[in-house]
Amino acid sequence: MRFPALALLSAIAVACSNDTPRRAAPAVAAPAPDAPVTAAEQYCAECHPQHVAEWRTSSHAYALHDPVFVAMVGVGQQETKGALGDFCAQCHTPLGHVAGETAVRADGQGDAATYTQPITGLSQNAMDGVSCVVCHSMTKVNGDVNAEFDMATDTVRRGPISDPDVSPAHASAYSGLFEDTHVCGTCHVVVNPKNVLLEATHIEWEESTFAGLKTCQDCHMPTYEGVAAVGHRKRTVHEHRFVGVDVSLLPESDFPGYDDGRARAEELLKSSATLGASFDAPSTKLELEIKNLAGHALPSGAVADRQMWVELVVTDASGNVALESGTLDENGDLRVDDPLRTTRPGSDPQLLLYGQVMLLEANPGAPDAGATARPVDFLWEPNAARSNLIKPGATDRPSFDLSALPAGSYTASVRLLFRSFPPHVLRRLEAIGGLDPAVKGRVPTVEMAATNVSFVL
């Protein structure tokens, strides 16, 4: 990311201090009374109330308020002795990054030193995360990875409208960049400092049949008829909620759109896959068909944290559970093989889990590297990764072996489930990063699809 910090912030001040009279903005729902006022609400909302109200509920506005992110950054700076630097901040607060507000601080010497990164209590512009100014000042994408983009330091606001109306607040200009997916891809591909690809959403889209037919904006910024600014012509405009799978994990009153955001995320997830199941008598297997309808892999994004899995519960004619997989231990964790991640390791041999496992190989490149690798939890740790994802447009056809069941009549209940964080990661952040234990209870598990199958053995 390249642009002079002081020049950019000065340009923001000039653009936002114009005293020319403007038409009153229509009423919009206000944040909670004690919620901090954002720079966008202070300046941009006067002319763009609808778009700012939408953005205010988005993950872009949430980027620096996410309690899990805050805890992870604190742990990351200490564990890497500050070497993590602005790796995370460059995407989560581009203005804070370029202004030097997020510079890592060291206190003390040697092994006793503590390393901290300011990511709370910053300026309004920095705390806005991925804000109006960030996106609408972008002029060039230099690479689809790790925030490699340029921003202008003038007061021109750029967008996809080819004939913008004149505004008294700032000059406006058309930019084809906003009709292209690379404007999203620059932050939605992440390669960690050890050169491990940890987020590949834009790459997944580029390699799919959706490329050239549908863009990121088509799904995550749907259009509607409205005005780009108060008093301007009615036209086709884009929604700015940027709905994805992440939702606010703050207390309900601390971030706007709590219930609406969850409902929209759930709707998006339900539209992303179909699930079919049938019993094959000769093989005594329950055969599944999971079709990915999204423009990227399922799951996508920070897939090392995200879990998509199949829950199977088989009941006999009396309603007793005869077989189960994808059910949870007493801590709410999936019953994987790793004893550090569940209280019941190895008790779910048919677990069907989609996501990514980050690995630390003791001898990378050696013939036995995979055998010596151990799973790790945080993005600065791995030097390798193993993924199990469903490619866009693909159909996965896994199966469950039911041959161990005795003869009889059964019903199989099958659900495709998703959550953004597993409890074991959040518990670790509670222990070493000060994460509020209440956050675990705010992570929703979404039923993406479900079906039932009756069969006889």
BELZI-V467442 format. One record per helix or strand of 3 or more residues. SS is the DSSP state (H for helix, E for strand). FROM is the first residue (numbers start at 1). TO is the last residue. If there is no record, write none. Layout:
SS/FROM/TO, SS/FROM/TO
//
This chain:
H/5/16, H/39/42, H/44/46, H/49/56, H/59/62, H/67/79, H/89/92, H/94/98, E/104/107, H/110/112, E/114/117, H/124/127, H/132/136, E/138/143, E/148/151, E/157/159, E/172/174, H/176/179, H/182/185, E/189/191, E/197/200, H/201/206, H/216/220, E/223/227, E/234/238, H/252/254, H/258/270, E/273/280, E/285/292, E/307/316, E/321/325, E/352/360, H/369/372, E/374/376, E/384/388, E/399/401, E/409/419, H/423/433, H/437/442, E/446/456
//
